[in-house]
Amino acid sequence: MSKKILISTWCTDDYAELLGVEKLVNSIKYFHPEVDHVIFNSEMTQKVYEKYPWMQPIWMMAPTCLPFVEDYDMVIHLDADAVVTGHMDEMFHSTADVIGVRNNNSLNQAGAHGGISIPHLPPFGDGRPIPIQKFLNAGLVAANKKEFWYDWHEVNTNASHNKSYGFGDENDTLNQIFYWDKYNSEVIDPIASGVSYGLSNVWGRGDNHWESWSQIYVKDDRLYLNDPVTSEPMCIKVLHQAGGSIAGELNRSYGGFRNWLSSVVSDEVNDYLNEVTNG
């Protein structure tokens, strides 16, 4: 592949062990040794805070990618509570300016809870709600156009200083910019695409957002999960935990994200994950 790609993962040193970030590093190398991957650690984070004294964790995705956008054709943000489980060809080969993944599953839910959306506000949109199936999760976003990262950071800066904007965090601002007519954008895992990159593979009951992961299976040396609406197989390219404070409590109670993950999937799937993450 001629495109020069970098994946940036923000993970400060105090979370590295809890999230088992080295397993994410290994999973990327397993499928894509040709891609560069940077863990944006505590030292690098401190430099961001020194440069932008107003900075809060809810606005960190763009500044952890900005240092690399001049040197790479594509820069990707990927959250640390994730594992790459297949070749990310749909994302890497996309020619869109910005590439995103679904936040809501095919049941129009965000995990086990109701689906999430927000109005697409001016100057980016006309105020109508972003459709449930087009609302993005910021845990995985890529751009072939470096201007996107500058724009996202600028909007985050403005939102952090002016609460009247109505944007709660960078997930909100991502959805505003993604559907702005300035950019040609692509969602790579819509219903019937046959792949799942984001939280489209997460559903359940109560606060168990990941009940669906017990149904994941191995076929042709890849992970699959059947879509809950179409029943068609989705090839899982990325497992992303997300889940906010609920996930944090689970990770701590199990002694880390990777221990928790092994407890919710089948033995067959756990063996697969061990193969791709053990280096």
Beta strands, then each sheet from edge to edge (+ up, - down):
strand 1: 5-10
strand 2: 36-40
strand 3: 74-78
strand 4: 82-84
strand 5: 98-100
strand 6: 109-110
strand 7: 113-114
strand 8: 140-143
strand 9: 185-187
strand 10: 195-196
strand 11: 217-219
strand 12: 222-226
strand 13: 233-236
strand 14: 238-240
sheet 1: 2+ 1+ 3+ 8- 5+ 9+
sheet 2: 4+ 14-
sheet 3: 6+ 7-
sheet 4: 10+ 13+ 12- 11+
end
